[in-house]
Amino acid sequence: MARGIGKLIGFELPENFKAPFFFQNFGDLWRRWHLTFSLWIRDYIYIPLGGSRKGEFKTSINLIVTFMLGGLWHGANLNFLIWGLLTGIYLSLERLFEVQNWKVFPEIPYIKPILRYLFVLLVYSISWTFFFTPNFNSAISSIVRILTFQKGQSLTGLETGMYMLFFLFLFHVSEEWPERYSVPERWRVGLLPILGLLILFIMVGMNAGNADFFYSRF
C-alpha cells in the first residue's frame, strides 16, 4: 500500500517484502521479509562485527548479536530481545547444519520441502509470538496453548479469510515469478482497478473493529 501511494505522488519506494511465504528455509524467509531493515542491520551491525569472515563460531555470534540488537531497535522490551535471540539462533543453526551437511528431513521428493516448510513455519511462529505479544507472560501462555492444542480465540469470518488467503497467494505468485504470471499490460487498465476494489470490499467486510497497522509504532 505504501509503495502504491508513493507511486501516486511520484516516489519510487524500495520493495520491502518479496513473497515472504514462499520461503524455503529460515535464511530464505528472512531474505524476503522486511528487506530494508534486513539490509540496514546487515550493513551497520553484522558486517562491522565481522560478518562471516572469521569462522563459523564467530559468524554465529555475529548473527545472534545482530538480531538481538535488531530486536531492541523495535523497542526496549524483553520480548523483542528474545525474538532477536531466537531468530539469530535459528539462522546460526541452519548455517551450521548446511556447513556440516547434516540432514534433518528424509530425502524424499516432494515430501522433504513440505516437511521443511511446515517445520520452519512452526518454529519461526514461536519467535514471532514474542514479537507480537505485549509481555513475556503473554507470550509463554500463547506458546503453551499452541503446543498443547488448547482452545484459543474463536475464529470468525473464516470464509472471508479464505478469500483473502487466495488473493494473497496470487499476489505472492506475481511477485515470485513476475515474468510468467504478471497481468498482461493490455489488461491492467481495466482489470487491476476492479481487483483492487474487490480486495478493498473484502478487507472492509473482514473488519471486526479498530485495528492499527502494527508497524506504525516503529
N, C-alpha and C positions, 0 to 999 in steps of 0.2 A: 504494500500500500504506500509506504514511504517513497519507494522508487517511482511509483506511478505518479504520485503528487509532484515529486521533484521534476519529472519529465514535463508535466503540465506547465510548470513555471520556468522551464529552461535549464534545469540542473540534471546532470547525469550522476546519480549516487552509485557508489560501488555495490556490487552484489554481496549480500550478507549471509544468505543461506542457499546452498546448492543441493537441492533434492536430498535433504539430510536423512530421510527414512529409507533411502536406497543404499544405505551403508553396507559394507561387507565385514568390517571389524571395528574395534574401538578407535584405532587411528583414523580410519576412513570416515567414521561418524564425526570425529572432531574436526577433520579437514573440511567437512561440509557444513558444520554448524558455526554460526556467529563468526564469519570469516574475518571481518575487520578486527574483532577482538583477538582472535587467534593469531593473526599476523602481528598485532601490536605486542602481545606478551612474548611472541617468538623473537621479535626484533629487539625489544627493550629489556627483556628479562632472561629468556632462555639462552640466546646467543651470547650475551655478555657474561653469563655464568660459565660458558664454555661449550654449550650445546652438546653435540655428540662426538666431540673431538678428543675426549680424554678418557676413553674406555667405557665399558658398559656400566660399571658401578657408578661412576661419576655422572654418566648420562641419566641414569635412573634418578639419582639425587637431584639433578638439574630439572628433570621433568616434574618431580614431586614439589620441589620448592617453587617452580614457576607457577604451577596450578594452585598451590596454596596461596601465593600472593595474588593470583588472578581471582581466587575466591574472595580474599579480603578486599579486592578492588570493588566488588559488588556491595560490600558493607562489612563493618567491624562486628561480625556475628559468628558465633561458633559453628552454626550450620553451614555458612559459606566456606569456612575454613575446612570443615570435614568434607564438603563437596569437592573442594580442590584437592585435598589429600587423597580421596578415593579415586578421583579422575587421574591424578598422577600415578597412583599405584597401578590402576588398570593398564595405562599406556606403557608403564615400565615392564610389567609382567608380560604383556603381549610382545613387546620388543624382545624380551629375554627368551620367550618361547620360540620366536622366529629365528633368533640367532643360534639357539641350541638345536633347532629343528625338532622340537618336542611336539608330539601330536596329541591333541585333545579329543578330536572327533574322528570317528571311523571314516576311512577314505571310500565312501560310497557315493557315487554320482547322484546329484540332486538332493540327497539326504543330508550330506555334510553342510552345504551352505544354509539349508533351512535350520538345522540344529544350531549352527554358529550364529545365525541371525537372532534366533529366539534367545539364546544364551546372552548375547551382547545386550539385547533389549531389556531382558530381566535384570541383569547385573547393573547396567547403567541406570535403570529406573530407580534402583536403590539409592544411588548417589544423588539423583535428581530429586528424590523425596526430601533430602536435607535442604536442597536448594529452594524448593517451593513451599516448605512449611515454616511457620513463624519461629519455632524454637526447637531445641533438642528433644524434649519430651514428646512433642507432637510428631516429630519425625520417627522416633523409635516406635511410638504407638502405631503409626501408619504402617511401618515396615512389618511389625509383628502381625497386624491384621492381614496384610497381604500374604505373608509367608505361611500363615496358619489358616488361610481361606475363611477368615471371619467376615461377617456381613459389614459392608461399608455404607457409603451413601447410596440412596436409591437412584437408579438410572432412569432418567426422564428424557423424553424426546429421542428415543432410540432410532426411530425411522428417519427423522430429520438428520440425526447424526450420521447415519449410514450414507445419506446423500452427500453430506459434507466430506466424508471419507472418500467417496467416489471422485468428487471434484479434486480433492487433494491428491489422489493418485494420478489423475490426468495431468494435473499441474506438475507433479514430480516427473512424469514421463516426458513432458515437453521440455523440462529443464535438463533432464539427463541425456536425452537424445534429440536436441533441437533440430538437427539436420534431417531427421526422419519423421518426427511427429509434431512439429510446429504447424500451426494453422497456416495454410497457403495464403500468400499475400493478397490474392484476389478475393478471398473470403473475409479478411479481417475487418474491413469497414462495416459489414453488415452483421457478422456472426459474433465478434468479440463483445460489442456493447450488449447484445442480448444475453450472452453468457454471464457478463458482469452483473447485469440486473437480476438474473436468476439466482446467482450466488448471493447477492445482497438480500433478496427476499428470503432465502433460506436462513441466512445469518440472523435476520430480524426475527424470523419465526422461532429460532433457537433461543432467543434472548429470554432468560428466566429471571432477569433482574439486572442491576447495575454491576458491571464487571470492568474494572480498569485494565488497561493494557499493562501487562506485567512489567515489561522492560521500561515503561515510562519512569519508574523510580530511579533508573540508572542514567 
